[in-house]
Structures are given as C-alpha cells and as structure tokens.
Amino acid sequence: MSMMKSCDSVISAEGLTKVYENGENKVFALKGIDLSLKKGEMLAVMGSSGSGKSTLLNIIGALDSPTEGKVYIKGNEAKDYHIEPHATKYRSENVGFVFQNFNLLKDLTIEENIALPLVLQELPKAQIKEKVNRIINLMELEAWKCHRPIEISGGQQQRVAIARALITNPPVLLADEPTGNLDYNTANVILKVFKDMQKKLDQSIIIVTHDANVATYADRIVFLHDGRIVDEYQKTEDRGDINIILNKFKKILTLNKN
C-alpha cells in the first residue's frame, strides 16, 4: 500500500481499529475507521457514550495506540507516531488538545498557563512573550492574564485552555466534549470562539460530542455507533440543520436499544 495519501487533508485515518483485551475477552472500541479532515474545516464526531468517539480522538492525537490502521499528516504516513519518543514529537508538531475538564495548573497565572507549551519547547523568552500576547489578544483574555484559574469562570477557563492548545500553531485542534462542563449559554460562547479561531487562523478542528447543538457549529458531522462510522452529514447553514442532526442521532440511539 502507498505511503502517500491525498494532500487535500491536513490529517486522515485509514482502517483505525482498537481492540482492548481483558483475559479471553476482546472489546472492539473501533472497527476500521476511515476519516479525513480538510484544512480549515471543523468536523464533529458525534456518538453516544461508548461509541468509540473519544478513543478515536485519542488515537489521532497519539494519546492511545491503534491495534491496526494508519494516520497520515498532509498525505504522509505518520510512522510509529504513537510510540515514544515519536509520540511526543508528533503531538507537539501536529495537534493541540482541549478537554471537558480544563486541565489548567492552579498555581500558574492565565498568562503562564498559556505559555507552558512554549516553555516546554524551550523557546526564547522574548518569542514566548510575543506569541502569548498575540493569542491573549485574539482570545480577548487581556483582563484576566494575571489571574489564577480559580479566580475566573468556567467559560473563561475553557477559553484559556483553547488559547494554550493554539499557542504552538498546531495544524489540528482536537476537542473532546469541550462544552461538557458548561451551561448552555456559556457553551455557545465557547463554540463561537472555536468558529472564530477557525476563521481567523484557518484552523482545522475535530470536535467530539454527543450534543446536537455542538454539532451544528461544525461544517461536517460523522456519526459513530459501536466503533463504526454509520452516517455523515454536510451542513448547509439552513435552519433545518439541527433537526436533521437530531434525527440522525436519534436513529443511532435506537440502534443502541436493539
């Protein structure tokens, strides 16, 4: 098989399979997933609990390893990308992460939390300051840069987490239920931040969710069930999008019951 894939996609997966073995029991979390993400596209991966969506995100982000399958970056196979020391290099060069729990360090200021990935890369101080100031202005966090996480709201903390994920200019931003700990109004503010970053930075984003409202912010939605992609929807900017997405998701939920 060729080691090159189409260069249209910033990242793609081919035949991703994940099997967890517990004694004689085998659990298939992913069953041969093919997925691609275009430059500047926001893709939502939607599925119920246990569908494999977080496993998929973790494998693409090299936080977990596939049992089988390949990942390609801009058409080139990422060989051994999930094995150290390659995994750390792969993550630092290709992906930024945003999680449901903000994972901010409580003893650091907002500014220091955002700077952390650059500090770990041992960039010169002047360069770090310049990059941090730019993303703080872009994310409208100037007023809170000297605060600590406990002193700001959940929505602001998630904004900081997004800024930290984007500080290294990753080709792909991976977000796992990023609004899961936020109320509806704050969630929409954060989703608008994702859209804003998509437009201003031409940022490519994969967002994992079980929430149809979150999925409406994406350009394209793939529906996961039992480790497989069972449906897909290209958004039209039409008002009926939310209903179509909900209906497709409800069909998956009925599959769960059968």
C-alpha positions in Angstrom: 0.0 0.0 0.0 1.2 3.5 -0.8 2.7 5.6 2.0 1.1 8.7 0.4 -2.5 9.8 0.7 -4.3 12.7 -0.8 -2.7 16.0 0.2 -6.2 17.7 0.4 -6.5 16.6 4.0 -4.4 18.0 6.9 -4.9 14.7 8.8 -6.5 11.4 7.8 -7.0 8.0 9.3 -7.3 4.7 7.4 -8.6 1.5 8.9 -8.2 2.5 12.5 -9.1 -0.4 14.8 -8.8 -0.6 18.5 -9.2 -3.8 20.5 -8.9 -4.0 24.3 -8.2 -7.4 25.6 -9.2 -8.5 29.1 -8.2 -12.1 29.6 -10.1 -14.0 27.0 -12.5 -11.2 26.3 -11.9 -8.8 23.4 -13.7 -5.5 23.2 -13.6 -3.7 19.8 -13.7 0.0 20.5 -13.0 1.0 16.9 -13.7 -1.2 13.8 -11.9 0.1 10.8 -12.4 3.9 10.8 -11.6 5.9 7.7 -11.7 9.7 8.3 -10.2 12.8 6.8 -10.1 16.4 7.8 -9.6 19.2 5.3 -7.5 22.4 6.0 -9.7 24.9 7.8 -12.6 22.5 8.3 -14.4 21.9 11.6 -15.5 18.3 11.8 -17.8 17.0 14.6 -17.6 13.3 15.6 -21.0 12.5 17.1 -21.9 9.4 19.0 -23.4 8.2 22.3 -21.4 7.1 25.3 -19.3 4.0 24.4 -19.5 4.6 20.6 -15.7 5.0 20.4 -15.5 8.7 19.7 -13.1 9.6 22.5 -10.9 6.5 21.6 -10.8 7.8 18.0 -9.7 11.3 19.1 -7.1 9.9 21.5 -5.6 7.7 18.7 -5.5 10.6 16.2 -3.8 12.6 19.0 -1.3 9.8 19.9 -2.6 9.6 23.4 -3.5 6.0 22.6 -2.3 3.5 20.0 -4.3 1.7 17.4 -4.4 -2.1 17.2 -4.4 -1.6 13.4 -4.6 1.2 10.9 -2.6 4.3 9.8 -2.6 8.0 10.3 -1.5 10.4 7.6 -0.3 14.0 8.0 -0.8 16.1 4.8 -0.7 12.9 2.8 2.4 11.4 4.5 2.1 8.3 6.8 3.0 9.1 10.4 5.1 6.1 11.1 5.3 4.9 14.7 3.6 8.1 15.7 2.1 6.6 18.8 5.4 5.1 20.1 7.7 7.2 22.2 9.8 9.3 21.5 7.9 9.8 18.2 4.5 10.3 20.0 5.7 13.4 21.9 7.2 14.9 18.8 4.0 14.1 16.8 1.8 15.8 19.4 4.0 18.9 19.7 4.1 19.4 15.9 0.6 18.4 14.8 -2.1 18.6 17.5 -3.5 20.8 20.2 -5.9 19.4 22.8 -8.9 20.8 24.5 -10.8 18.6 27.1 -14.0 18.8 29.0 -12.0 19.4 32.2 -9.9 22.5 31.5 -6.7 20.9 33.0 -5.2 24.3 33.9 -2.5 24.4 36.5 -4.0 26.2 39.5 -0.7 27.8 40.8 0.1 29.4 37.5 -1.5 32.6 36.2 -3.6 32.6 33.0 -0.6 34.0 31.1 1.7 31.3 32.5 -0.8 28.5 31.7 -1.0 29.6 28.1 2.8 30.0 27.8 3.5 26.5 29.2 3.8 24.5 25.9 6.3 27.1 24.6 8.3 27.0 27.8 8.4 23.2 27.5 9.7 23.7 23.9 12.4 25.9 25.4 11.7 28.8 23.1 13.4 32.2 23.8 11.6 34.3 26.4 11.0 37.2 24.0 9.5 34.9 21.5 7.2 33.3 24.1 6.0 36.7 25.3 5.2 37.8 21.8 3.3 34.7 21.0 1.4 34.7 24.3 0.4 38.4 23.9 -0.9 37.7 20.4 -3.1 34.7 21.4 -4.3 36.6 24.6 -5.4 39.5 22.4 -7.0 37.1 19.9 -8.9 35.3 22.6 -9.8 38.5 24.4 -8.2 37.4 27.7 -6.2 40.6 28.5 -8.2 41.5 31.5 -7.5 38.1 33.2 -3.9 37.4 32.2 -2.6 37.9 35.7 -5.4 36.0 37.4 -5.3 32.3 38.5 -7.8 29.8 37.2 -9.8 29.7 40.4 -10.5 33.5 40.0 -12.2 33.2 36.6 -15.4 31.5 35.4 -15.6 28.1 33.7 -16.2 29.7 30.3 -13.1 31.8 30.8 -11.1 28.8 31.9 -12.1 26.9 28.7 -11.1 30.0 26.7 -7.6 29.8 28.4 -7.4 26.1 27.6 -8.2 26.8 23.9 -5.5 29.5 23.9 -3.0 27.1 25.4 -3.9 24.5 22.7 -3.4 27.0 19.9 -0.2 28.6 21.2 2.0 26.2 19.2 0.1 26.8 16.0 -1.0 23.1 15.7 -2.3 22.0 12.2 -5.2 20.3 14.0 -7.1 21.2 17.2 -8.7 18.2 18.9 -11.6 18.9 21.3 -13.2 16.2 23.4 -16.6 17.3 24.7 -15.2 20.8 25.2 -18.5 22.3 26.5 -19.5 19.3 28.7 -18.9 21.2 31.9 -20.5 24.5 30.8 -24.1 25.7 30.8 -26.0 26.2 27.5 -25.2 30.0 27.1 -21.5 29.7 28.1 -21.2 26.6 25.8 -22.5 28.7 22.8 -19.9 31.4 23.7 -17.1 28.8 23.6 -18.4 27.3 20.4 -18.4 30.8 18.8 -14.7 31.0 20.0 -14.0 27.8 18.0 -15.7 29.2 14.9 -13.8 32.5 15.4 -10.4 30.7 15.6 -11.4 28.6 12.6 -12.0 31.7 10.5 -9.1 33.9 11.8 -6.4 31.2 11.9 -7.8 28.9 9.1 -7.7 26.3 12.0 -8.7 22.7 11.3 -10.7 21.3 14.2 -12.1 17.9 15.2 -14.7 18.2 18.0 -16.1 15.1 19.7 -19.6 15.5 21.1 -22.9 13.8 21.9 -24.7 17.2 21.8 -26.6 18.1 18.6 -26.3 21.8 19.4 -22.5 21.5 19.4 -22.6 19.6 16.1 -24.4 22.5 14.4 -21.3 24.6 14.7 -19.3 22.1 12.6 -19.1 22.1 8.8 -19.5 18.3 8.6 -20.7 15.7 11.1 -19.8 12.0 11.2 -21.9 9.7 13.3 -20.3 6.9 15.2 -22.0 3.8 16.5 -20.4 0.7 18.0 -16.9 1.7 16.7 -18.0 2.4 13.1 -19.0 5.5 11.1 -22.6 4.8 10.3 -23.7 8.2 8.8 -22.4 11.5 7.7 -23.9 15.0 7.2 -22.6 18.1 5.4 -24.0 21.2 7.0 -26.0 23.6 4.8 -26.3 26.7 7.0 -30.0 26.0 6.8 -32.2 26.4 9.8 -33.3 22.8 9.5 -29.7 21.5 10.3 -30.4 21.0 14.0 -33.4 18.8 13.2 -31.6 16.7 10.6 -28.7 16.2 13.0 -31.0 15.3 15.9 -33.0 12.8 13.7 -29.8 11.1 12.6 -28.5 10.9 16.2 -31.9 9.5 17.4 -31.6 6.8 14.8 -28.3 5.8 16.3 -29.8 5.8 19.8 -32.5 3.4 18.6 -29.7 1.1 17.3 -28.3 1.1 20.9 -31.6 -0.3 22.2 -31.9 -3.1 19.6 
